[in-house]
Amino acid sequence: MSDEFSSFSKRSNLDNDDFYLNEDGYIIFTEKYHLKRGYCCKSGCKHCPYGFDNKTNLINKPKK
């Protein structure tokens, strides 16, 4: 882990299970992180628990 990434996680108060690095080195936020944040950012996140559809720009409430 680079020093730059270490300081990112310290500044943001992230838990280790709030994110992971993909094979390209990008930070991927988990469903747990999104729920903890409390709202949808409408960025088409991979683990969005709010049901945002990047193609329609609509939030489809997940079926329970």
mmJSON file of the N, C-alpha and C atoms, coordinates in Angstrom:
{"data_MODEL":{"atom_site":{
"group_PDB":["ATOM","ATOM","ATOM","ATOM","ATOM","ATOM","ATOM","ATOM","ATOM","ATOM","ATOM","ATOM","ATOM","ATOM","ATOM","ATOM","ATOM","ATOM","ATOM","ATOM","ATOM","ATOM","ATOM","ATOM","ATOM","ATOM","ATOM","ATOM","ATOM","ATOM","ATOM","ATOM","ATOM","ATOM","ATOM","ATOM","ATOM","ATOM","ATOM","ATOM","ATOM","ATOM","ATOM","ATOM","ATOM","ATOM","ATOM","ATOM","ATOM","ATOM","ATOM","ATOM","ATOM","ATOM","ATOM","ATOM","ATOM","ATOM","ATOM","ATOM","ATOM","ATOM","ATOM","ATOM","ATOM","ATOM","ATOM","ATOM","ATOM","ATOM","ATOM","ATOM","ATOM","ATOM","ATOM","ATOM","ATOM","ATOM","ATOM","ATOM","ATOM","ATOM","ATOM","ATOM","ATOM","ATOM","ATOM","ATOM","ATOM","ATOM","ATOM","ATOM","ATOM","ATOM","ATOM","ATOM","ATOM","ATOM","ATOM","ATOM","ATOM","ATOM","ATOM","ATOM","ATOM","ATOM","ATOM","ATOM","ATOM","ATOM","ATOM","ATOM","ATOM","ATOM","ATOM","ATOM","ATOM","ATOM","ATOM","ATOM","ATOM","ATOM","ATOM","ATOM","ATOM","ATOM","ATOM","ATOM","ATOM","ATOM","ATOM","ATOM","ATOM","ATOM","ATOM","ATOM","ATOM","ATOM","ATOM","ATOM","ATOM","ATOM","ATOM","ATOM","ATOM","ATOM","ATOM","ATOM","ATOM","ATOM","ATOM","ATOM","ATOM","ATOM","ATOM","ATOM","ATOM","ATOM","ATOM","ATOM","ATOM","ATOM","ATOM","ATOM","ATOM","ATOM","ATOM","ATOM","ATOM","ATOM","ATOM","ATOM","ATOM","ATOM","ATOM","ATOM","ATOM","ATOM","ATOM","ATOM","ATOM","ATOM","ATOM","ATOM","ATOM","ATOM","ATOM","ATOM","ATOM","ATOM","ATOM","ATOM"],
"id":[1,2,3,4,5,6,7,8,9,10,11,12,13,14,15,16,17,18,19,20,21,22,23,24,25,26,27,28,29,30,31,32,33,34,35,36,37,38,39,40,41,42,43,44,45,46,47,48,49,50,51,52,53,54,55,56,57,58,59,60,61,62,63,64,65,66,67,68,69,70,71,72,73,74,75,76,77,78,79,80,81,82,83,84,85,86,87,88,89,90,91,92,93,94,95,96,97,98,99,100,101,102,103,104,105,106,107,108,109,110,111,112,113,114,115,116,117,118,119,120,121,122,123,124,125,126,127,128,129,130,131,132,133,134,135,136,137,138,139,140,141,142,143,144,145,146,147,148,149,150,151,152,153,154,155,156,157,158,159,160,161,162,163,164,165,166,167,168,169,170,171,172,173,174,175,176,177,178,179,180,181,182,183,184,185,186,187,188,189,190,191,192],
"type_symbol":["N","C","C","N","C","C","N","C","C","N","C","C","N","C","C","N","C","C","N","C","C","N","C","C","N","C","C","N","C","C","N","C","C","N","C","C","N","C","C","N","C","C","N","C","C","N","C","C","N","C","C","N","C","C","N","C","C","N","C","C","N","C","C","N","C","C","N","C","C","N","C","C","N","C","C","N","C","C","N","C","C","N","C","C","N","C","C","N","C","C","N","C","C","N","C","C","N","C","C","N","C","C","N","C","C","N","C","C","N","C","C","N","C","C","N","C","C","N","C","C","N","C","C","N","C","C","N","C","C","N","C","C","N","C","C","N","C","C","N","C","C","N","C","C","N","C","C","N","C","C","N","C","C","N","C","C","N","C","C","N","C","C","N","C","C","N","C","C","N","C","C","N","C","C","N","C","C","N","C","C","N","C","C","N","C","C","N","C","C","N","C","C"],
"label_atom_id":["N","CA","C","N","CA","C","N","CA","C","N","CA","C","N","CA","C","N","CA","C","N","CA","C","N","CA","C","N","CA","C","N","CA","C","N","CA","C","N","CA","C","N","CA","C","N","CA","C","N","CA","C","N","CA","C","N","CA","C","N","CA","C","N","CA","C","N","CA","C","N","CA","C","N","CA","C","N","CA","C","N","CA","C","N","CA","C","N","CA","C","N","CA","C","N","CA","C","N","CA","C","N","CA","C","N","CA","C","N","CA","C","N","CA","C","N","CA","C","N","CA","C","N","CA","C","N","CA","C","N","CA","C","N","CA","C","N","CA","C","N","CA","C","N","CA","C","N","CA","C","N","CA","C","N","CA","C","N","CA","C","N","CA","C","N","CA","C","N","CA","C","N","CA","C","N","CA","C","N","CA","C","N","CA","C","N","CA","C","N","CA","C","N","CA","C","N","CA","C","N","CA","C","N","CA","C","N","CA","C","N","CA","C","N","CA","C","N","CA","C","N","CA","C"],
"label_alt_id":[null,null,null,null,null,null,null,null,null,null,null,null,null,null,null,null,null,null,null,null,null,null,null,null,null,null,null,null,null,null,null,null,null,null,null,null,null,null,null,null,null,null,null,null,null,null,null,null,null,null,null,null,null,null,null,null,null,null,null,null,null,null,null,null,null,null,null,null,null,null,null,null,null,null,null,null,null,null,null,null,null,null,null,null,null,null,null,null,null,null,null,null,null,null,null,null,null,null,null,null,null,null,null,null,null,null,null,null,null,null,null,null,null,null,null,null,null,null,null,null,null,null,null,null,null,null,null,null,null,null,null,null,null,null,null,null,null,null,null,null,null,null,null,null,null,null,null,null,null,null,null,null,null,null,null,null,null,null,null,null,null,null,null,null,null,null,null,null,null,null,null,null,null,null,null,null,null,null,null,null,null,null,null,null,null,null,null,null,null,null,null,null],
"label_comp_id":["MET","MET","MET","SER","SER","SER","ASP","ASP","ASP","GLU","GLU","GLU","PHE","PHE","PHE","SER","SER","SER","SER","SER","SER","PHE","PHE","PHE","SER","SER","SER","LYS","LYS","LYS","ARG","ARG","ARG","SER","SER","SER","ASN","ASN","ASN","LEU","LEU","LEU","ASP","ASP","ASP","ASN","ASN","ASN","ASP","ASP","ASP","ASP","ASP","ASP","PHE","PHE","PHE","TYR","TYR","TYR","LEU","LEU","LEU","ASN","ASN","ASN","GLU","GLU","GLU","ASP","ASP","ASP","GLY","GLY","GLY","TYR","TYR","TYR","ILE","ILE","ILE","ILE","ILE","ILE","PHE","PHE","PHE","THR","THR","THR","GLU","GLU","GLU","LYS","LYS","LYS","TYR","TYR","TYR","HIS","HIS","HIS","LEU","LEU","LEU","LYS","LYS","LYS","ARG","ARG","ARG","GLY","GLY","GLY","TYR","TYR","TYR","CYS","CYS","CYS","CYS","CYS","CYS","LYS","LYS","LYS","SER","SER","SER","GLY","GLY","GLY","CYS","CYS","CYS","LYS","LYS","LYS","HIS","HIS","HIS","CYS","CYS","CYS","PRO","PRO","PRO","TYR","TYR","TYR","GLY","GLY","GLY","PHE","PHE","PHE","ASP","ASP","ASP","ASN","ASN","ASN","LYS","LYS","LYS","THR","THR","THR","ASN","ASN","ASN","LEU","LEU","LEU","ILE","ILE","ILE","ASN","ASN","ASN","LYS","LYS","LYS","PRO","PRO","PRO","LYS","LYS","LYS","LYS","LYS","LYS"],
"label_asym_id":["A","A","A","A","A","A","A","A","A","A","A","A","A","A","A","A","A","A","A","A","A","A","A","A","A","A","A","A","A","A","A","A","A","A","A","A","A","A","A","A","A","A","A","A","A","A","A","A","A","A","A","A","A","A","A","A","A","A","A","A","A","A","A","A","A","A","A","A","A","A","A","A","A","A","A","A","A","A","A","A","A","A","A","A","A","A","A","A","A","A","A","A","A","A","A","A","A","A","A","A","A","A","A","A","A","A","A","A","A","A","A","A","A","A","A","A","A","A","A","A","A","A","A","A","A","A","A","A","A","A","A","A","A","A","A","A","A","A","A","A","A","A","A","A","A","A","A","A","A","A","A","A","A","A","A","A","A","A","A","A","A","A","A","A","A","A","A","A","A","A","A","A","A","A","A","A","A","A","A","A","A","A","A","A","A","A","A","A","A","A","A","A"],
"label_entity_id":["1","1","1","1","1","1","1","1","1","1","1","1","1","1","1","1","1","1","1","1","1","1","1","1","1","1","1","1","1","1","1","1","1","1","1","1","1","1","1","1","1","1","1","1","1","1","1","1","1","1","1","1","1","1","1","1","1","1","1","1","1","1","1","1","1","1","1","1","1","1","1","1","1","1","1","1","1","1","1","1","1","1","1","1","1","1","1","1","1","1","1","1","1","1","1","1","1","1","1","1","1","1","1","1","1","1","1","1","1","1","1","1","1","1","1","1","1","1","1","1","1","1","1","1","1","1","1","1","1","1","1","1","1","1","1","1","1","1","1","1","1","1","1","1","1","1","1","1","1","1","1","1","1","1","1","1","1","1","1","1","1","1","1","1","1","1","1","1","1","1","1","1","1","1","1","1","1","1","1","1","1","1","1","1","1","1","1","1","1","1","1","1"],
"label_seq_id":[1,1,1,2,2,2,3,3,3,4,4,4,5,5,5,6,6,6,7,7,7,8,8,8,9,9,9,10,10,10,11,11,11,12,12,12,13,13,13,14,14,14,15,15,15,16,16,16,17,17,17,18,18,18,19,19,19,20,20,20,21,21,21,22,22,22,23,23,23,24,24,24,25,25,25,26,26,26,27,27,27,28,28,28,29,29,29,30,30,30,31,31,31,32,32,32,33,33,33,34,34,34,35,35,35,36,36,36,37,37,37,38,38,38,39,39,39,40,40,40,41,41,41,42,42,42,43,43,43,44,44,44,45,45,45,46,46,46,47,47,47,48,48,48,49,49,49,50,50,50,51,51,51,52,52,52,53,53,53,54,54,54,55,55,55,56,56,56,57,57,57,58,58,58,59,59,59,60,60,60,61,61,61,62,62,62,63,63,63,64,64,64],
"pdbx_PDB_ins_code":[null,null,null,null,null,null,null,null,null,null,null,null,null,null,null,null,null,null,null,null,null,null,null,null,null,null,null,null,null,null,null,null,null,null,null,null,null,null,null,null,null,null,null,null,null,null,null,null,null,null,null,null,null,null,null,null,null,null,null,null,null,null,null,null,null,null,null,null,null,null,null,null,null,null,null,null,null,null,null,null,null,null,null,null,null,null,null,null,null,null,null,null,null,null,null,null,null,null,null,null,null,null,null,null,null,null,null,null,null,null,null,null,null,null,null,null,null,null,null,null,null,null,null,null,null,null,null,null,null,null,null,null,null,null,null,null,null,null,null,null,null,null,null,null,null,null,null,null,null,null,null,null,null,null,null,null,null,null,null,null,null,null,null,null,null,null,null,null,null,null,null,null,null,null,null,null,null,null,null,null,null,null,null,null,null,null,null,null,null,null,null,null],
"Cartn_x":[0.857,0.0,0.9,0.597,1.428,1.153,2.091,1.904,0.714,0.537,-0.578,-1.909,-2.043,-3.281,-3.488,-2.411,-2.524,-3.089,-2.632,-3.124,-4.573,-4.972,-6.363,-7.278,-6.955,-7.822,-7.834,-6.741,-6.711,-7.559,-7.468,-8.222,-9.716,-10.098,-11.508,-12.188,-11.454,-12.005,-12.687,-12.041,-12.589,-12.169,-13.098,-12.769,-12.201,-11.48,-10.901,-11.948,-13.148,-14.185,-15.107,-14.73,-15.479,-15.059,-13.906,-13.4,-12.398,-12.066,-10.969,-10.37,-9.207,-8.559,-8.822,-9.235,-9.432,-8.093,-8.123,-6.881,-6.159,-6.88,-6.256,-5.78,-6.014,-5.564,-6.565,-7.797,-8.827,-9.476,-9.892,-10.603,-12.063,-12.577,-13.962,-14.647,-15.664,-16.389,-17.41,-17.547,-18.444,-19.86,-20.81,-22.194,-22.261,-21.46,-21.43,-21.082,-20.091,-19.691,-20.834,-21.477,-22.559,-23.711,-24.059,-25.126,-24.73,-23.459,-22.97,-23.014,-22.729,-22.765,-24.203,-25.175,-26.57,-27.305,-26.669,-27.365,-26.677,-27.389,-26.838,-26.182,-24.979,-24.251,-24.54,-25.28,-25.665,-24.457,-23.423,-22.225,-22.137,-23.127,-23.107,-22.126,-22.02,-21.078,-21.367,-20.319,-20.426,-21.296,-21.208,-21.927,-23.044,-23.68,-24.728,-25.926,-26.259,-27.405,-28.72,-28.648,-29.836,-30.515,-29.916,-30.533,-30.394,-29.377,-29.197,-28.84,-29.543,-29.283,-28.602,-27.352,-26.548,-27.098,-27.798,-28.335,-29.561,-30.406,-31.635,-31.537,-30.475,-30.294,-31.433,-31.994,-33.064,-32.633,-33.188,-32.956,-34.144,-33.892,-34.916,-34.76,-35.746,-35.633,-35.471,-34.477,-34.246,-35.436,-35.693,-36.761,-36.317,-37.213,-36.856,-37.467],
"Cartn_y":[-1.172,0.0,1.231,2.181,3.375,4.305,5.2,6.174,7.081,7.427,8.298,7.636,6.351,5.631,5.49,5.27,5.156,6.428,7.57,8.823,9.062,8.576,8.697,7.985,6.751,5.993,6.581,7.169,7.789,9.055,9.861,11.107,10.863,9.8,9.555,8.697,8.266,7.413,6.177,5.517,4.325,3.077,2.136,0.823,-0.015,-1.065,-1.93,-2.609,-2.821,-3.475,-2.47,-1.193,-0.174,-0.09,-0.644,-0.533,-1.64,-1.811,-2.68,-2.106,-2.585,-2.163,-3.198,-2.751,-3.708,-4.003,-4.845,-5.266,-4.105,-3.003,-1.827,-0.819,-1.098,-0.217,0.848,0.785,1.749,1.358,2.362,2.127,1.831,0.691,0.293,0.267,1.092,1.136,0.005,-0.592,-1.722,-1.232,-2.166,-1.851,-1.313,-1.874,-1.421,0.063,0.477,1.884,2.776,2.369,3.181,3.316,2.244,2.3,3.178,3.11,3.937,5.422,5.723,7.105,7.628,6.778,7.135,7.718,7.833,8.356,7.869,7.976,7.577,8.787,8.627,9.714,9.767,8.79,8.707,8.676,7.965,7.821,6.45,5.611,4.27,3.343,3.45,2.64,1.145,0.363,-1.079,-1.761,-1.335,-1.981,-1.104,-0.314,0.611,-0.161,0.046,-0.639,0.095,1.258,2.082,1.827,1.017,0.643,1.668,2.514,3.516,2.834,3.212,2.682,3.776,3.548,4.528,4.808,3.849,4.022,4.931,4.828,5.626,6.814,6.863,7.898,7.926,6.755,6.628,5.707,5.967,5.074,4.143,2.865,1.825,1.173,1.321,0.745,-0.755,-1.31,-2.763,-3.54,-4.682,-5.553,-6.278,-6.382,-7.043,-8.407],
"Cartn_z":[0.0,0.0,0.0,-0.87,-0.96,0.211,0.467,1.54,1.254,-0.029,-0.395,-0.057,-0.338,-0.05,1.452,2.194,3.645,4.252,3.796,4.351,3.929,2.744,2.318,3.309,3.642,4.534,5.942,6.387,7.713,7.73,6.681,6.63,6.512,5.857,5.598,6.657,7.664,8.719,8.149,7.21,6.582,7.341,7.466,7.999,6.857,7.199,6.168,5.304,5.83,5.03,4.321,4.294,3.559,2.097,1.753,0.394,0.119,-1.156,-1.564,-2.832,-3.201,-4.435,-5.511,-6.703,-7.782,-8.455,-9.495,-10.151,-10.835,-11.118,-11.725,-10.694,-9.414,-8.346,-7.932,-8.462,-8.082,-6.767,-5.996,-4.747,-5.086,-4.623,-4.841,-3.472,-3.314,-2.051,-1.997,-0.829,-0.639,-0.314,-0.359,-0.004,1.421,2.323,3.712,3.793,3.023,3.023,2.533,1.431,0.872,1.864,2.539,3.533,4.708,5.109,6.212,5.819,4.555,4.076,4.093,3.733,3.907,2.719,1.568,0.392,-0.875,-1.993,-3.287,-3.946,-4.42,-5.082,-6.583,-7.092,-8.507,-9.438,-9.024,-9.848,-10.504,-10.274,-10.855,-10.165,-8.866,-8.094,-8.25,-8.258,-8.463,-7.409,-6.165,-5.066,-4.5,-5.35,-4.892,-4.33,-3.045,-2.458,-2.711,-3.353,-3.551,-4.892,-5.742,-6.996,-8.104,-8.056,-9.111,-10.422,-11.487,-12.826,-13.64,-13.988,-14.706,-16.102,-16.684,-18.041,-18.051,-17.026,-16.98,-16.032,-15.226,-14.199,-13.19,-12.91,-11.938,-10.805,-9.63,-8.496,-8.407,-8.626,-8.521,-7.17,-6.307,-4.978,-5.092,-4.399,-4.469,-3.912,-4.53,-4.05,-2.802,-1.825,-0.562,-0.49],
"occupancy":[1.0,1.0,1.0,1.0,1.0,1.0,1.0,1.0,1.0,1.0,1.0,1.0,1.0,1.0,1.0,1.0,1.0,1.0,1.0,1.0,1.0,1.0,1.0,1.0,1.0,1.0,1.0,1.0,1.0,1.0,1.0,1.0,1.0,1.0,1.0,1.0,1.0,1.0,1.0,1.0,1.0,1.0,1.0,1.0,1.0,1.0,1.0,1.0,1.0,1.0,1.0,1.0,1.0,1.0,1.0,1.0,1.0,1.0,1.0,1.0,1.0,1.0,1.0,1.0,1.0,1.0,1.0,1.0,1.0,1.0,1.0,1.0,1.0,1.0,1.0,1.0,1.0,1.0,1.0,1.0,1.0,1.0,1.0,1.0,1.0,1.0,1.0,1.0,1.0,1.0,1.0,1.0,1.0,1.0,1.0,1.0,1.0,1.0,1.0,1.0,1.0,1.0,1.0,1.0,1.0,1.0,1.0,1.0,1.0,1.0,1.0,1.0,1.0,1.0,1.0,1.0,1.0,1.0,1.0,1.0,1.0,1.0,1.0,1.0,1.0,1.0,1.0,1.0,1.0,1.0,1.0,1.0,1.0,1.0,1.0,1.0,1.0,1.0,1.0,1.0,1.0,1.0,1.0,1.0,1.0,1.0,1.0,1.0,1.0,1.0,1.0,1.0,1.0,1.0,1.0,1.0,1.0,1.0,1.0,1.0,1.0,1.0,1.0,1.0,1.0,1.0,1.0,1.0,1.0,1.0,1.0,1.0,1.0,1.0,1.0,1.0,1.0,1.0,1.0,1.0,1.0,1.0,1.0,1.0,1.0,1.0,1.0,1.0,1.0,1.0,1.0,1.0],
"B_iso_or_equiv":[0.0,0.0,0.0,0.0,0.0,0.0,0.0,0.0,0.0,0.0,0.0,0.0,0.0,0.0,0.0,0.0,0.0,0.0,0.0,0.0,0.0,0.0,0.0,0.0,0.0,0.0,0.0,0.0,0.0,0.0,0.0,0.0,0.0,0.0,0.0,0.0,0.0,0.0,0.0,0.0,0.0,0.0,0.0,0.0,0.0,0.0,0.0,0.0,0.0,0.0,0.0,0.0,0.0,0.0,0.0,0.0,0.0,0.0,0.0,0.0,0.0,0.0,0.0,0.0,0.0,0.0,0.0,0.0,0.0,0.0,0.0,0.0,0.0,0.0,0.0,0.0,0.0,0.0,0.0,0.0,0.0,0.0,0.0,0.0,0.0,0.0,0.0,0.0,0.0,0.0,0.0,0.0,0.0,0.0,0.0,0.0,0.0,0.0,0.0,0.0,0.0,0.0,0.0,0.0,0.0,0.0,0.0,0.0,0.0,0.0,0.0,0.0,0.0,0.0,0.0,0.0,0.0,0.0,0.0,0.0,0.0,0.0,0.0,0.0,0.0,0.0,0.0,0.0,0.0,0.0,0.0,0.0,0.0,0.0,0.0,0.0,0.0,0.0,0.0,0.0,0.0,0.0,0.0,0.0,0.0,0.0,0.0,0.0,0.0,0.0,0.0,0.0,0.0,0.0,0.0,0.0,0.0,0.0,0.0,0.0,0.0,0.0,0.0,0.0,0.0,0.0,0.0,0.0,0.0,0.0,0.0,0.0,0.0,0.0,0.0,0.0,0.0,0.0,0.0,0.0,0.0,0.0,0.0,0.0,0.0,0.0,0.0,0.0,0.0,0.0,0.0,0.0],
"pdbx_formal_charge":[null,null,null,null,null,null,null,null,null,null,null,null,null,null,null,null,null,null,null,null,null,null,null,null,null,null,null,null,null,null,null,null,null,null,null,null,null,null,null,null,null,null,null,null,null,null,null,null,null,null,null,null,null,null,null,null,null,null,null,null,null,null,null,null,null,null,null,null,null,null,null,null,null,null,null,null,null,null,null,null,null,null,null,null,null,null,null,null,null,null,null,null,null,null,null,null,null,null,null,null,null,null,null,null,null,null,null,null,null,null,null,null,null,null,null,null,null,null,null,null,null,null,null,null,null,null,null,null,null,null,null,null,null,null,null,null,null,null,null,null,null,null,null,null,null,null,null,null,null,null,null,null,null,null,null,null,null,null,null,null,null,null,null,null,null,null,null,null,null,null,null,null,null,null,null,null,null,null,null,null,null,null,null,null,null,null,null,null,null,null,null,null],
"auth_seq_id":[1,1,1,2,2,2,3,3,3,4,4,4,5,5,5,6,6,6,7,7,7,8,8,8,9,9,9,10,10,10,11,11,11,12,12,12,13,13,13,14,14,14,15,15,15,16,16,16,17,17,17,18,18,18,19,19,19,20,20,20,21,21,21,22,22,22,23,23,23,24,24,24,25,25,25,26,26,26,27,27,27,28,28,28,29,29,29,30,30,30,31,31,31,32,32,32,33,33,33,34,34,34,35,35,35,36,36,36,37,37,37,38,38,38,39,39,39,40,40,40,41,41,41,42,42,42,43,43,43,44,44,44,45,45,45,46,46,46,47,47,47,48,48,48,49,49,49,50,50,50,51,51,51,52,52,52,53,53,53,54,54,54,55,55,55,56,56,56,57,57,57,58,58,58,59,59,59,60,60,60,61,61,61,62,62,62,63,63,63,64,64,64],
"auth_comp_id":["MET","MET","MET","SER","SER","SER","ASP","ASP","ASP","GLU","GLU","GLU","PHE","PHE","PHE","SER","SER","SER","SER","SER","SER","PHE","PHE","PHE","SER","SER","SER","LYS","LYS","LYS","ARG","ARG","ARG","SER","SER","SER","ASN","ASN","ASN","LEU","LEU","LEU","ASP","ASP","ASP","ASN","ASN","ASN","ASP","ASP","ASP","ASP","ASP","ASP","PHE","PHE","PHE","TYR","TYR","TYR","LEU","LEU","LEU","ASN","ASN","ASN","GLU","GLU","GLU","ASP","ASP","ASP","GLY","GLY","GLY","TYR","TYR","TYR","ILE","ILE","ILE","ILE","ILE","ILE","PHE","PHE","PHE","THR","THR","THR","GLU","GLU","GLU","LYS","LYS","LYS","TYR","TYR","TYR","HIS","HIS","HIS","LEU","LEU","LEU","LYS","LYS","LYS","ARG","ARG","ARG","GLY","GLY","GLY","TYR","TYR","TYR","CYS","CYS","CYS","CYS","CYS","CYS","LYS","LYS","LYS","SER","SER","SER","GLY","GLY","GLY","CYS","CYS","CYS","LYS","LYS","LYS","HIS","HIS","HIS","CYS","CYS","CYS","PRO","PRO","PRO","TYR","TYR","TYR","GLY","GLY","GLY","PHE","PHE","PHE","ASP","ASP","ASP","ASN","ASN","ASN","LYS","LYS","LYS","THR","THR","THR","ASN","ASN","ASN","LEU","LEU","LEU","ILE","ILE","ILE","ASN","ASN","ASN","LYS","LYS","LYS","PRO","PRO","PRO","LYS","LYS","LYS","LYS","LYS","LYS"],
"auth_asym_id":["A","A","A","A","A","A","A","A","A","A","A","A","A","A","A","A","A","A","A","A","A","A","A","A","A","A","A","A","A","A","A","A","A","A","A","A","A","A","A","A","A","A","A","A","A","A","A","A","A","A","A","A","A","A","A","A","A","A","A","A","A","A","A","A","A","A","A","A","A","A","A","A","A","A","A","A","A","A","A","A","A","A","A","A","A","A","A","A","A","A","A","A","A","A","A","A","A","A","A","A","A","A","A","A","A","A","A","A","A","A","A","A","A","A","A","A","A","A","A","A","A","A","A","A","A","A","A","A","A","A","A","A","A","A","A","A","A","A","A","A","A","A","A","A","A","A","A","A","A","A","A","A","A","A","A","A","A","A","A","A","A","A","A","A","A","A","A","A","A","A","A","A","A","A","A","A","A","A","A","A","A","A","A","A","A","A","A","A","A","A","A","A"],
"auth_atom_id":["N","CA","C","N","CA","C","N","CA","C","N","CA","C","N","CA","C","N","CA","C","N","CA","C","N","CA","C","N","CA","C","N","CA","C","N","CA","C","N","CA","C","N","CA","C","N","CA","C","N","CA","C","N","CA","C","N","CA","C","N","CA","C","N","CA","C","N","CA","C","N","CA","C","N","CA","C","N","CA","C","N","CA","C","N","CA","C","N","CA","C","N","CA","C","N","CA","C","N","CA","C","N","CA","C","N","CA","C","N","CA","C","N","CA","C","N","CA","C","N","CA","C","N","CA","C","N","CA","C","N","CA","C","N","CA","C","N","CA","C","N","CA","C","N","CA","C","N","CA","C","N","CA","C","N","CA","C","N","CA","C","N","CA","C","N","CA","C","N","CA","C","N","CA","C","N","CA","C","N","CA","C","N","CA","C","N","CA","C","N","CA","C","N","CA","C","N","CA","C","N","CA","C","N","CA","C","N","CA","C","N","CA","C","N","CA","C","N","CA","C","N","CA","C"],
"pdbx_PDB_model_num":[1,1,1,1,1,1,1,1,1,1,1,1,1,1,1,1,1,1,1,1,1,1,1,1,1,1,1,1,1,1,1,1,1,1,1,1,1,1,1,1,1,1,1,1,1,1,1,1,1,1,1,1,1,1,1,1,1,1,1,1,1,1,1,1,1,1,1,1,1,1,1,1,1,1,1,1,1,1,1,1,1,1,1,1,1,1,1,1,1,1,1,1,1,1,1,1,1,1,1,1,1,1,1,1,1,1,1,1,1,1,1,1,1,1,1,1,1,1,1,1,1,1,1,1,1,1,1,1,1,1,1,1,1,1,1,1,1,1,1,1,1,1,1,1,1,1,1,1,1,1,1,1,1,1,1,1,1,1,1,1,1,1,1,1,1,1,1,1,1,1,1,1,1,1,1,1,1,1,1,1,1,1,1,1,1,1,1,1,1,1,1,1]
}}}
